[in-house]
Amino acid sequence: MQKILLVLSMLMLSVAANTYWHDGVYDAAKAKTRKAKRRDSSEHLYIHVVPHTHDDVGWLKTVDQYYSGSDQADAHAEVNLVLTTVIPELLKNPARKFTYVEMKFFTMWYNYQTDELKEQVKGLIKEGRFEFVNGGWSMHDEASPHYEDMINNMMHGHDFLKKEFDVVPRIGWHIDPFGHSNANPRLFADMGFEAWLFARIDYQDKDNREANKAMNFLWRPFEKHFGDAKQIFTAVMRDHYCWINGFWYDERFDGDDPVVVREDLDTFNAPGKVDLIVDYINEMAADYIGNQMLMPFGCDFTFANAAMNFESMDNLITYFNKHNTANMTLLYSTPGEYIDALHAQNLTWPTKYDDMFPYADNPQDYWTGYFASR
């Protein structure tokens, strides 16, 4: 028993010390062999680059530690700096956009800003360049909480948004819960959401959906009771909710290089970055219906130094749109703009009726029973 406890303690310390945490889902996505590519290159593709941050309301650290940036040895994260640096960067360039989710952290930051900065935030919201999605106090789990807790979680965040900005979120964003229940889309439909997006989906279900171009679909929960009254459009992200391979450029991660467009520099790498995107989107287009693709740019607690993120994205978008010959356009976007673009195509979508449980990343990693067995 002592040996077992020692091993567990070492594992916990290893996780805590890994300040540049990386989910195994990404490794599985990179290792996955995909052969299909889009067949018709004459159709112009629009790639919605969605800058975002996923800020867990408590995980390896407490909420206050995550917000203030304390205890960096446990996890390299500081939500205060995310919002403090994102807003000025948005103001520098009218093309830039950003998506935010967790109202607990946003209120901790917003309530201590100057009146001038609050007005600037309100202006960005009205322009559609700072978009709130989901809007709950946190991003609630779908397996364990009672439905009253789910409602209360969303109510606290939505109440703040309505009173302060006269904003009612219309898009759900549940990128990190481990599996999805039939109850949650029903509640989101009742809350007025037009659509919701998520990333975690069972690997077998995902393989099947990619093969049948069913990654986006209509979810019709409790159809026997409600018919299509609670129907909600559902969009599944292709390879989780962070950057694709080659674009992990953020101060939190020792990852990839920025996009360098100056040809006089030895570090000039823009053509290679363009090729990475073109190859990825050509594969992605084979899995989705329509010509609108979503590409998340961000990850857990990212954008604490937003200048480095946005400068690299500016370079990427400008260079890509000028030099790619693949009939594609990159554009700064938000989840709401992506959903609107999909709906404007007037396409026919497959339908789903039941839960997305149990959830497994791969044959070795099942997320069933993880609350009861710890």
C-alpha positions in Angstrom: 0.0 0.0 0.0 2.8 2.4 0.8 4.4 1.8 -2.6 1.1 2.5 -4.3 0.6 5.7 -2.4 4.2 6.7 -3.2 3.6 6.1 -6.9 0.4 8.1 -6.8 2.1 11.0 -5.0 4.9 11.0 -7.7 2.3 11.1 -10.4 0.4 14.0 -8.8 3.7 15.9 -8.4 4.5 15.2 -12.1 1.1 16.6 -13.2 1.5 19.7 -10.9 5.0 20.4 -12.1 3.9 20.2 -15.8 3.1 23.9 -16.1 2.9 23.5 -19.9 0.1 20.9 -19.7 -0.8 19.1 -22.9 -3.9 16.9 -23.4 -3.4 13.4 -24.8 -6.3 14.1 -27.1 -3.9 16.3 -29.2 -1.3 13.5 -29.5 -4.0 11.1 -30.6 -5.2 13.6 -33.3 -1.7 14.1 -34.6 -1.1 10.4 -34.8 -4.4 9.7 -36.6 -4.0 8.8 -40.2 -6.5 10.5 -42.5 -6.4 9.7 -46.2 -9.5 11.5 -47.5 -9.2 15.0 -48.9 -11.6 17.4 -50.5 -12.4 16.4 -54.1 -13.7 19.6 -55.5 -11.1 22.4 -55.1 -13.2 24.7 -57.2 -15.4 25.5 -54.2 -14.0 28.4 -52.2 -13.4 27.6 -48.6 -13.7 30.1 -45.7 -11.7 29.3 -42.6 -13.0 31.0 -39.5 -10.0 31.7 -37.2 -11.5 31.9 -33.7 -9.1 33.4 -31.0 -10.2 32.2 -27.6 -9.0 31.1 -24.2 -10.4 28.3 -22.1 -10.2 29.3 -18.4 -11.1 26.5 -16.0 -12.8 27.9 -12.9 -10.6 25.9 -10.6 -8.5 22.8 -11.6 -4.8 22.4 -10.6 -5.1 25.7 -8.7 -7.8 27.7 -6.9 -9.9 30.3 -8.7 -8.0 33.1 -7.1 -4.6 31.5 -7.9 -5.6 31.1 -11.6 -6.8 34.7 -11.7 -3.8 36.4 -10.1 -1.1 34.1 -11.5 0.0 32.8 -8.1 1.7 29.5 -7.6 3.2 29.2 -11.1 5.0 26.0 -10.1 1.6 24.3 -10.0 0.3 25.7 -13.3 1.5 28.5 -15.5 -1.7 30.6 -15.8 -2.9 34.1 -15.0 -6.4 35.0 -16.2 -6.1 38.6 -15.1 -3.4 39.2 -17.8 -5.5 37.5 -20.5 -8.2 40.1 -20.3 -5.8 42.9 -19.5 -3.8 42.3 -22.7 -6.5 41.2 -25.1 -8.6 44.4 -24.9 -5.8 46.8 -25.9 -4.8 44.5 -28.7 -8.3 44.4 -30.1 -8.4 48.2 -30.0 -5.2 48.3 -32.1 -6.7 46.5 -35.1 -10.4 46.6 -36.1 -10.1 43.2 -37.9 -9.2 41.4 -34.7 -11.8 39.4 -32.7 -11.9 37.4 -29.5 -14.3 35.0 -27.8 -14.8 34.7 -24.0 -16.7 32.3 -21.9 -16.3 32.1 -18.1 -18.2 34.9 -16.3 -16.7 34.2 -12.9 -13.3 35.3 -14.2 -14.7 38.1 -16.4 -16.5 39.7 -13.5 -13.4 39.4 -11.2 -11.6 41.5 -13.9 -14.3 43.8 -15.2 -15.5 45.0 -11.8 -12.1 46.6 -11.1 -11.6 48.4 -14.4 -11.9 52.1 -15.0 -15.1 53.6 -16.4 -13.1 54.4 -19.6 -12.0 50.9 -20.1 -15.5 49.5 -19.4 -16.8 51.8 -22.2 -14.1 50.4 -24.5 -15.2 46.9 -23.7 -18.8 47.8 -24.4 -17.8 49.2 -27.7 -16.0 46.1 -28.7 -19.1 44.0 -27.7 -21.4 46.2 -29.8 -19.0 45.9 -32.8 -19.1 42.1 -32.5 -15.4 41.9 -31.9 -15.5 40.7 -28.3 -18.1 37.9 -28.2 -19.5 36.2 -25.2 -20.5 32.5 -25.8 -22.1 30.2 -23.3 -21.9 32.9 -20.6 -22.3 30.7 -17.6 -20.5 31.3 -14.3 -18.3 28.3 -15.4 -18.5 25.6 -18.1 -20.5 23.0 -16.2 -20.0 19.3 -16.5 -22.8 17.4 -18.1 -22.5 14.0 -16.4 -22.7 14.7 -12.7 -24.6 17.9 -11.8 -28.3 18.0 -11.3 -30.2 20.0 -13.9 -31.0 22.7 -11.3 -27.2 23.3 -10.8 -26.7 23.6 -14.5 -29.5 26.2 -14.7 -28.2 28.2 -11.8 -24.7 28.2 -13.2 -25.9 29.6 -16.4 -28.4 32.0 -14.8 -25.7 33.8 -12.7 -23.6 34.5 -15.8 -26.5 35.5 -18.0 -27.9 37.8 -15.4 -24.7 39.7 -15.2 -24.4 40.0 -19.1 -28.0 41.2 -19.4 -27.7 43.8 -16.7 -24.3 45.1 -17.7 -24.3 44.9 -21.5 -27.8 44.0 -22.5 -26.4 40.9 -24.0 -28.1 37.5 -24.2 -25.7 34.8 -25.4 -27.0 32.9 -28.4 -24.2 30.3 -28.8 -23.3 27.5 -26.5 -19.6 26.6 -26.1 -19.0 23.4 -24.2 -15.5 22.5 -25.4 -14.2 20.7 -22.4 -16.9 18.7 -20.6 -16.2 14.9 -20.8 -19.2 13.7 -22.8 -22.6 15.3 -23.5 -26.0 14.5 -22.1 -29.3 14.7 -23.8 -30.5 17.1 -21.0 -27.9 19.7 -21.8 -28.9 20.6 -25.4 -32.5 20.6 -24.2 -31.7 23.2 -21.5 -29.6 25.2 -24.0 -32.5 25.3 -26.4 -34.8 26.5 -23.6 -32.2 29.2 -22.8 -32.6 30.5 -26.4 -29.3 29.2 -27.8 -29.4 28.9 -31.6 -26.5 26.5 -31.6 -23.7 25.0 -29.5 -20.2 23.8 -30.2 -18.0 21.2 -28.4 -14.8 19.3 -28.8 -14.8 16.1 -26.7 -16.5 13.3 -28.5 -16.0 9.5 -28.3 -13.3 8.4 -30.7 -15.5 5.8 -32.3 -18.4 8.2 -32.8 -16.0 10.7 -34.2 -14.5 8.3 -36.7 -18.0 7.4 -37.9 -19.1 11.1 -38.1 -16.0 12.1 -40.1 -16.6 9.2 -42.5 -20.2 10.3 -43.1 -19.7 14.1 -43.0 -21.9 14.3 -39.8 -19.6 16.4 -37.6 -22.3 19.1 -37.7 -25.8 18.0 -37.0 -29.2 18.8 -35.5 -29.6 17.5 -32.0 -33.3 16.7 -31.1 -33.3 15.8 -27.4 -36.3 13.9 -25.9 -37.9 13.8 -29.4 -40.7 11.5 -28.3 -42.0 14.2 -25.9 -41.0 17.4 -27.7 -40.7 16.6 -31.4 -38.4 19.2 -32.8 -39.4 21.9 -30.3 -36.0 21.6 -28.4 -33.9 21.1 -31.5 -30.5 22.8 -31.5 -27.8 23.0 -34.1 -24.6 21.2 -33.0 -21.1 21.7 -34.2 -18.2 19.3 -33.3 -14.6 20.6 -33.6 -12.3 18.3 -35.6 -9.2 18.0 -33.4 -10.1 19.4 -30.0 -10.3 23.1 -29.2 -6.7 24.3 -29.4 -4.4 25.2 -32.3 -3.6 22.7 -35.0 -0.1 21.3 -35.1 2.5 24.0 -36.1 0.7 27.0 -34.5 1.2 26.5 -30.7 2.7 30.0 -30.3 1.8 31.3 -26.9 3.9 32.2 -23.8 2.3 29.4 -21.9 3.6 26.7 -24.2 7.1 25.8 -25.3 5.7 25.0 -28.8 5.9 26.4 -32.3 7.5 29.5 -33.8 5.4 32.5 -34.8 4.5 33.3 -38.4 7.4 35.3 -39.8 6.6 37.1 -43.1 9.8 39.2 -43.5 11.8 37.6 -46.3 15.0 39.4 -45.2 15.0 37.4 -41.9 16.7 34.0 -41.5 13.5 33.0 -39.6 11.2 33.6 -42.5 8.7 30.7 -42.4 5.4 32.0 -43.8 5.3 29.6 -46.9 5.6 26.6 -44.6 2.9 27.8 -42.3 0.6 28.3 -45.3 1.3 24.8 -46.4 0.4 23.4 -43.0 -3.0 25.2 -43.1 -3.8 24.2 -46.7 -3.0 20.5 -46.0 -5.1 20.5 -42.8 -8.1 22.3 -44.4 -8.0 20.0 -47.4 -8.4 17.1 -45.0 -10.9 18.8 -42.9 -13.2 19.7 -45.8 -13.6 16.0 -46.5 -15.2 15.6 -43.1 -17.7 18.5 -43.1 -20.6 19.7 -45.2 -20.4 23.1 -46.8 -17.6 25.5 -47.4 -17.3 27.1 -43.9 -14.6 25.7 -41.6 -13.8 26.6 -38.0 -10.2 26.7 -36.8 -9.8 27.5 -33.0 -6.7 29.6 -32.1 -6.1 29.3 -28.4 -6.2 26.8 -25.6 -6.2 26.6 -21.8 -5.3 29.9 -20.1 -3.8 31.3 -23.3 -3.4 34.9 -24.5 -1.8 36.2 -21.3 0.5 38.0 -23.7 -2.0 38.8 -26.4 0.4 40.9 -28.4 2.4 37.9 -29.4 -0.7 35.9 -30.4 -2.4 38.6 -32.4 0.8 39.7 -34.2 1.4 36.2 -35.4 -2.2 35.8 -36.4 -2.2 39.1 -38.3 0.8 37.9 -40.2 -0.7 34.5 -41.0 -4.0 35.8 -42.2 -2.5 38.6 -44.4 0.2 36.4 -45.9 -2.1 33.4 -46.4 -4.8 35.3 -48.2 -2.3 36.9 -50.5 -0.2 33.8 -51.4 -2.2 30.6 -51.1 -3.3 29.1 -54.4 -5.8 26.6 -52.8 -9.0 28.7 -53.2 -9.2 29.4 -49.5 -9.7 32.5 -47.3 -8.7 32.9 -43.7 -10.7 35.4 -41.6 -10.8 36.6 -38.0 -14.1 35.3 -36.7 -16.3 34.3 -33.7 -18.4 31.2 -33.0 -21.5 33.3 -33.8 -20.2 34.4 -37.2 -19.3 30.8 -38.0 -22.7 29.5 -37.2 -24.4 32.4 -39.1 -22.2 31.5 -42.2 -23.2 27.8 -41.9 -26.9 28.7 -41.7 -26.7 31.0 -44.7 -25.8 28.1 -46.9 -29.2 26.5 -46.3 -27.9 23.0 -46.1 -29.5 19.8 -44.9 -28.1 18.3 -41.7 -28.2 14.9 -40.1 -30.1 14.4 -36.9 -29.2 13.0 -33.5 -31.6 12.0 -30.7 -29.7 10.5 -27.7 -26.8 11.0 -25.3 -23.1 11.1 -26.1 -22.1 8.9 -23.2 -19.8 7.0 -22.5 -16.9 9.1 -23.7 -13.5 7.8 -24.6 -10.5 9.6 -26.1 -9.1 6.3 -27.4 -9.4 2.6 -26.6 -7.3 3.1 -23.4 -8.8 6.2 -22.0 -12.5 6.0 -20.9 -13.9 8.9 -18.9 -16.8 6.9 -17.4 -16.9 6.7 -13.6 -14.1 9.2 -13.0 -16.0 10.9 -10.2 -17.0 7.7 -8.4 -13.6 6.0 -8.6 -11.2 8.6 -7.5 
